Amino acid sequence: MRSPTEKAEVVPLFIGLMSGTSLDGIDAVLVDFSSGAPQTLATAWLPYSPLLRNQALRLQSAGNNELHTAALLANDLARLYAHAVENVLAKAHASSTQVTAIGCHGQTVRHQPDSGYSLQLNNPALLAELTKITVIADFRSRDIAAGGQGAPLVPAFHAEIFSSPNQHRVILNIGGFANLTDLNPAKPTRGFDCGPGNVLMDAWIDAIQGVQYDKGGNWANHGAIIPSLLEKLMTDNFFHSPPPKSCGRDGFNMLWLSRFLSGNENPADIQATLAELTALTSAQAIQQWCGHPDEVFVCGGGVHNATLMCRLQHHLPGCRIASTDFLGQPSDWVEAVAFAWLAWRTTTGQPGNLPAVTGAHGPRILGAIYPA
């Protein structure tokens, strides 16, 4: 029999769940930490229904009876998260009893760190009940309570798995929003949000063509950049503010974009300009705050946008641009693996934030734990 002071051995399997600001669906991964480095055993993706996606979009701004709507949507998300857990366990031929915890980011609907909060919809208690697995959620709040931005949180993970002793690397995550991690072997790790990633491009093509994203950047490729529009978009204070900084749909959305449009622009030209905005602001952030890295490795949905990647290379001509696939971490799953890693850090009593990234007063153990 184990003595009262003897700790049970932590099972090294964790599930990471990520539903990002692109609002396309849920990434689920099953990760083994037995060797210290994360080994992804299985992946699964579940799309959002149009109804769920629209509900999440409506909650980005104030509305009628929004507290009730948010609570119901959190329940729906928990059920969908549970389904994603079932799928990823089935793919790995694993059972819930083998998993120590689920790290679930939740669905961000408001990000207001300057007001002291960031809201990710989720019902982790229901998720724990449905899966019979301990759930760790609400990762941002502890960092914000310590004076930080609560985001980005992935740079700590990037530093753990992507650092090189002799190569200056930048990891650029282009999801709904873009964030970077500067991995300079001669300096401490730093990172911050660069601005819009896919969020404006997705919103614009949805508004004009009724599709969720510009596949391969093909529509943007058929348009021409509008220099005057790009110049106006670039005047937003966020792009000129020093890190630490983070952003969300609160700051960059269709209402924000509409303020800069005359109504006479060619729609494809607007899409090309939005792709250029993401590429240019990301490149400028790298040049201003990271110096001259040897390599930039890209993850997130933006890596599949050929037009965006081409423009990024154009603005960083002396730098190798590649997918994180070349470093052994498939670009589509990096963030989900990061939240499995954050859950692992929580259960082992290790901090999950980097104060130099978020601006927090110090390292903090992140997440609220909902036991199975």
C-alpha positions in Angstrom: 0.0 0.0 0.0 1.3 3.5 -0.9 2.2 5.6 2.1 0.2 8.9 2.7 3.3 11.0 1.7 4.1 8.9 -1.4 2.9 10.5 -4.6 1.3 8.5 -7.3 3.3 8.3 -10.5 1.9 10.7 -13.1 0.8 8.9 -16.3 2.6 10.6 -19.2 -0.4 10.8 -21.6 -2.2 14.1 -22.0 -4.8 15.4 -24.4 -4.6 18.9 -25.8 -7.7 20.7 -27.2 -7.5 23.9 -29.2 -10.3 25.8 -30.7 -8.8 29.1 -32.0 -10.0 32.4 -33.1 -10.5 31.2 -36.7 -13.7 29.5 -35.3 -13.3 26.6 -37.7 -13.3 23.7 -35.3 -11.4 21.7 -32.6 -7.9 20.3 -32.9 -7.3 17.3 -30.5 -4.1 15.6 -29.9 -3.0 12.7 -27.6 0.6 13.3 -26.4 3.1 11.1 -24.6 5.5 12.9 -22.3 7.3 9.8 -21.0 10.6 10.8 -22.6 10.3 14.5 -21.6 9.8 15.7 -25.2 6.2 15.5 -26.5 5.4 12.6 -28.8 2.1 13.0 -30.6 0.4 9.6 -30.7 -2.9 10.6 -32.5 -4.7 13.7 -33.9 -8.3 14.5 -34.6 -10.3 17.4 -35.9 -13.9 18.3 -35.5 -15.5 21.1 -37.5 -17.9 23.6 -35.9 -21.4 23.6 -37.2 -22.5 26.9 -38.9 -24.9 27.5 -36.0 -22.2 27.1 -33.3 -19.7 29.3 -35.3 -22.3 32.0 -35.7 -23.2 31.9 -32.0 -19.5 32.3 -31.1 -19.1 35.2 -33.6 -22.2 37.0 -32.1 -20.7 36.8 -28.6 -17.6 38.8 -29.8 -19.7 41.9 -29.0 -22.4 42.8 -26.5 -25.9 41.5 -27.3 -29.3 40.6 -25.9 -29.3 37.9 -23.1 -25.6 37.2 -23.8 -24.9 35.6 -20.4 -27.5 32.9 -21.1 -26.4 32.4 -24.7 -22.7 32.1 -23.6 -23.6 29.5 -20.9 -25.5 27.4 -23.4 -22.7 27.7 -26.0 -20.2 26.6 -23.3 -22.2 23.5 -22.7 -22.4 22.8 -26.4 -18.6 23.3 -26.7 -18.0 20.9 -23.8 -20.0 18.2 -25.6 -18.1 18.7 -28.8 -14.8 18.7 -26.9 -15.8 15.4 -25.4 -16.5 14.0 -28.9 -13.1 15.1 -30.0 -11.6 13.3 -27.0 -13.4 10.1 -28.0 -12.1 10.4 -31.5 -8.5 10.9 -30.6 -8.5 8.1 -28.1 -10.1 5.8 -30.6 -7.4 6.6 -33.2 -4.7 5.7 -30.7 -6.5 2.6 -29.4 -6.2 4.2 -25.9 -8.7 4.5 -23.0 -9.6 7.5 -20.8 -8.0 5.7 -17.8 -4.6 6.1 -19.5 -4.8 9.9 -19.6 -3.7 12.1 -16.8 -5.5 15.3 -17.9 -7.0 17.2 -20.8 -5.6 20.7 -21.4 -8.5 22.7 -23.0 -8.0 26.2 -24.1 -11.7 27.0 -24.7 -13.1 29.3 -27.3 -12.0 32.9 -26.9 -14.9 35.4 -27.2 -13.4 38.4 -25.4 -9.8 39.3 -24.8 -9.5 42.4 -22.5 -6.3 42.0 -20.4 -6.2 45.8 -19.8 -9.6 45.4 -18.1 -8.3 42.4 -16.2 -9.9 39.5 -18.0 -9.8 37.2 -21.1 -12.9 35.0 -21.6 -12.7 31.5 -23.1 -16.0 29.7 -23.3 -16.0 26.2 -22.0 -17.6 24.1 -19.3 -14.7 22.1 -18.0 -16.7 20.5 -15.2 -19.1 19.1 -17.8 -16.1 18.0 -20.0 -14.6 16.2 -17.0 -17.9 14.5 -16.3 -18.4 13.4 -19.9 -14.9 12.1 -20.4 -14.1 10.9 -16.9 -10.7 12.6 -17.3 -9.3 15.5 -15.3 -9.6 18.8 -17.2 -7.3 21.8 -16.9 -8.7 25.0 -18.3 -8.7 28.8 -18.0 -5.0 29.1 -18.6 -4.9 32.8 -19.2 -6.5 34.1 -16.0 -3.6 33.4 -13.6 -1.1 35.3 -15.9 -3.5 38.2 -16.1 -4.0 38.2 -12.4 -0.2 38.6 -12.1 -0.2 41.7 -14.3 0.3 39.9 -17.7 -1.5 39.9 -21.0 -2.5 36.2 -20.6 -1.3 35.7 -24.1 0.5 34.5 -26.1 1.1 31.4 -24.0 2.7 29.2 -26.6 6.2 30.8 -26.6 7.1 28.8 -23.5 6.3 25.6 -25.4 8.1 26.9 -28.6 11.2 27.5 -26.5 11.0 24.0 -25.1 10.9 22.1 -28.4 12.1 24.4 -31.1 15.2 26.1 -29.7 18.6 25.6 -31.3 22.0 26.1 -29.6 23.5 27.8 -32.7 20.6 29.0 -34.9 18.6 32.1 -34.3 15.0 31.0 -35.0 11.6 32.7 -34.9 8.5 30.7 -34.6 5.6 32.4 -36.3 2.1 31.1 -35.5 -0.5 32.3 -38.0 -3.9 31.3 -36.8 -6.8 33.7 -36.5 -4.1 36.1 -35.2 -0.4 36.0 -35.6 2.1 35.7 -32.8 5.8 35.1 -32.8 8.4 33.6 -30.5 12.0 34.8 -30.8 14.4 32.0 -30.1 17.8 33.7 -30.1 20.4 31.4 -28.4 22.2 34.5 -27.2 19.2 36.1 -25.5 16.2 35.2 -23.3 13.1 34.0 -25.2 10.5 36.6 -26.0 7.3 36.7 -27.9 4.1 38.6 -28.6 1.1 39.0 -30.9 1.9 40.7 -34.2 -1.7 41.4 -35.2 -4.3 39.8 -37.5 -3.4 36.5 -39.0 -6.2 34.9 -41.0 -9.1 36.6 -39.1 -9.7 39.5 -41.5 -9.1 37.4 -44.7 -11.5 34.8 -43.4 -14.2 37.3 -42.5 -13.9 39.1 -45.9 -14.1 36.0 -48.1 -17.0 34.8 -45.9 -18.8 38.1 -46.4 -18.3 38.2 -50.2 -18.3 34.5 -51.2 -19.9 32.7 -48.3 -16.9 30.4 -47.7 -14.9 30.2 -44.5 -11.3 30.8 -45.8 -9.3 31.6 -48.9 -8.0 28.1 -49.9 -4.3 28.4 -50.7 -4.7 32.2 -50.9 -6.0 31.8 -54.4 -8.4 34.7 -54.3 -5.8 37.0 -52.8 -3.5 35.9 -55.6 -6.0 37.1 -58.2 -6.2 40.6 -56.6 -3.7 43.5 -56.4 -2.5 45.1 -53.2 -4.1 48.6 -52.7 -1.2 50.7 -51.3 -3.5 53.5 -50.0 -5.7 51.0 -48.1 -2.7 49.1 -46.7 -1.3 52.4 -45.5 -4.5 53.3 -43.6 -4.8 49.8 -42.1 -1.2 50.1 -40.8 -2.0 53.2 -38.8 -3.7 51.2 -36.1 -1.9 51.9 -32.8 -1.4 48.1 -32.1 1.2 47.8 -34.8 3.3 50.5 -33.4 3.0 49.5 -29.7 6.0 47.8 -28.1 5.7 44.3 -26.6 4.4 42.7 -24.4 1.1 42.9 -26.3 -1.7 40.7 -27.4 -4.9 41.2 -29.4 -8.1 39.5 -30.5 -11.4 40.0 -32.3 -12.2 42.9 -29.9 -9.6 45.0 -31.8 -9.6 43.5 -35.4 -12.9 42.6 -37.0 -15.2 43.4 -39.9 -16.3 46.6 -38.2 -12.7 47.7 -37.8 -12.1 46.9 -41.5 -15.2 48.7 -42.8 -13.9 52.0 -41.4 -11.2 52.0 -44.0 -13.2 51.0 -47.0 -14.7 53.4 -49.5 -17.0 50.8 -51.1 -15.4 51.2 -54.5 -12.6 48.7 -54.1 -12.4 45.4 -56.0 -13.2 42.6 -53.5 -10.2 40.5 -54.6 -7.9 43.5 -54.2 -9.1 43.9 -50.6 -8.3 40.2 -50.0 -4.8 40.7 -51.5 -4.3 43.8 -49.2 -5.4 41.9 -46.1 -2.9 39.1 -46.9 -0.3 41.7 -47.3 -1.2 43.3 -44.0 -0.6 40.0 -42.2 2.7 39.3 -44.0 4.0 42.9 -43.6 3.1 43.4 -40.0 4.5 40.0 -39.1 7.7 40.7 -41.0 8.1 44.1 -39.5 7.6 42.7 -36.0 10.3 40.2 -36.6 12.7 42.9 -38.1 12.0 45.4 -35.3 12.0 43.2 -32.3 14.0 40.1 -33.3 16.8 41.5 -35.4 18.0 39.2 -38.2 17.0 35.6 -37.5 18.5 32.8 -39.6 15.2 30.9 -39.9 11.5 31.6 -39.5 9.3 28.5 -39.0 5.6 28.9 -39.5 2.7 27.0 -37.9 -1.1 27.4 -37.9 -3.5 27.6 -40.8 -1.7 30.5 -42.5 1.1 28.1 -43.5 -1.3 26.7 -46.2 -1.9 30.2 -47.7 0.7 30.2 -50.5 0.1 33.9 -51.3 0.7 34.8 -47.6 3.8 32.7 -47.4 5.2 34.2 -50.6 4.6 37.7 -49.3 6.3 36.8 -46.0 9.4 35.6 -47.9 9.3 38.8 -50.0 9.6 40.9 -46.8 12.2 38.7 -45.2 14.5 38.0 -48.2 17.6 36.9 -46.3 15.8 34.5 -44.1 14.8 30.9 -44.5 11.0 30.5 -44.3 9.6 27.0 -43.7 6.9 25.1 -41.9 7.5 23.6 -38.4 7.0 20.3 -40.1 10.7 20.5 -40.8 11.4 20.5 -37.1 9.3 17.4 -36.4 6.1 19.2 -35.3 3.3 19.3 -37.9 2.2 22.9 -38.3 -1.5 22.1 -38.0 -1.2 20.6 -34.5 1.4 22.8 -32.7 -1.0 24.8 -30.6 -3.0 21.7 -29.5 0.2 20.0 -28.5 1.1 23.2 -26.6 -2.0 22.9 -24.5 -1.3 19.3 -23.7 2.2 20.5 -22.6 0.7 23.3 -20.5 -1.6 20.7 -18.8 1.5 18.5 -18.1 3.3 21.5 -16.6 0.3 22.2 -14.3 0.1 18.7 -13.0 3.9 18.6 -12.4 3.8 21.9 -10.6 5.8 23.9 -13.2 5.1 27.4 -14.5 3.5 27.7 -17.9 4.0 31.4 -18.7 7.1 33.4 -19.7 7.0 36.8 -17.9 9.2 38.4 -20.6 6.5 37.4 -23.1 3.2 38.3 -21.3 4.4 41.0 -18.9 3.4 39.1 -15.8 5.2 39.8 -12.5 6.8 36.4 -12.5 6.4 32.7 -13.5 3.0 31.2 -12.6 1.5 27.8 -12.6 -1.4 28.2 -15.0 -4.9 26.6 -15.3 -7.8 25.6 -13.1 -8.1 21.9 -12.4 -11.4 20.0 -12.6 -10.9 16.5 -11.3 -12.4 13.5 -13.0 
